[in-house]
Amino acid sequence: MKMNEALWVGLRTASGVCSLFVSLHGIYQIYGLDFRVDTLVSTTYVVLPIASFFIFLFVKAPKRELSLHAIVAISYLSTFSILNWRTCAELGYCGSIASTVFATLKIKPVLAAFGVIVFSFAASFVDAHRIQSANHTSSK
């Protein structure tokens, strides 16, 4: 196994682990969430992370996978921020919308959702470089 192949496998593994973590967190959140308040936001908050691992497993086109993971991560950050804003507004300790979004961005499942994007992008970059170098060596 060449260095580029090992790097690609490592990046895909990291992407898969992050997407599995995000999906398992979504499954875990089903039990603790009150769906009666903001049903659409609450449902989106649970469904988006669960979709992450299935996107990793079943979408094979790198650009499509990357764009779907970006949609999941950005939407997940948005819905998580909305739920955090609802909680802090109810308890009276909100600073601003931006501070709530940045605080939400520091939560591990949200970081993992963005980590999937970073690792998938790096893996597609390494894969393109690996294919290019394979074509270059076979043409000699």
Secondary structure in CASP SS format (residue, H / E / C, confidence):
PFRMAT SS
TARGET T0000
AUTHOR 0000-0000-0000
METHOD secondary structure of the structure
MODEL  1
M C 1.00
K C 1.00
M H 1.00
N H 1.00
E H 1.00
A H 1.00
L H 1.00
W H 1.00
V H 1.00
G H 1.00
L H 1.00
R H 1.00
T H 1.00
A H 1.00
S H 1.00
G H 1.00
V H 1.00
C H 1.00
S H 1.00
L H 1.00
F H 1.00
V H 1.00
S H 1.00
L H 1.00
H H 1.00
G H 1.00
I H 1.00
Y H 1.00
Q H 1.00
I C 1.00
Y C 1.00
G C 1.00
L C 1.00
D C 1.00
F C 1.00
R C 1.00
V C 1.00
D C 1.00
T H 1.00
L H 1.00
V H 1.00
S H 1.00
T H 1.00
T H 1.00
Y H 1.00
V H 1.00
V H 1.00
L H 1.00
P H 1.00
I H 1.00
A H 1.00
S H 1.00
F H 1.00
F H 1.00
I H 1.00
F H 1.00
L H 1.00
F H 1.00
V C 1.00
K C 1.00
A C 1.00
P H 1.00
K H 1.00
R H 1.00
E H 1.00
L H 1.00
S H 1.00
L H 1.00
H H 1.00
A H 1.00
I H 1.00
V H 1.00
A H 1.00
I H 1.00
S H 1.00
Y H 1.00
L H 1.00
S H 1.00
T H 1.00
F H 1.00
S H 1.00
I H 1.00
L H 1.00
N H 1.00
W H 1.00
R H 1.00
T H 1.00
C H 1.00
A H 1.00
E H 1.00
L H 1.00
G C 1.00
Y C 1.00
C C 1.00
G C 1.00
S C 1.00
I H 1.00
A H 1.00
S H 1.00
T H 1.00
V H 1.00
F H 1.00
A H 1.00
T H 1.00
L H 1.00
K C 1.00
I C 1.00
K H 1.00
P H 1.00
V H 1.00
L H 1.00
A H 1.00
A H 1.00
F H 1.00
G H 1.00
V H 1.00
I H 1.00
V H 1.00
F H 1.00
S H 1.00
F H 1.00
A H 1.00
A H 1.00
S H 1.00
F H 1.00
V H 1.00
D H 1.00
A H 1.00
H H 1.00
R H 1.00
I H 1.00
Q H 1.00
S H 1.00
A H 1.00
N H 1.00
H H 1.00
T H 1.00
S H 1.00
S C 1.00
K C 1.00
END
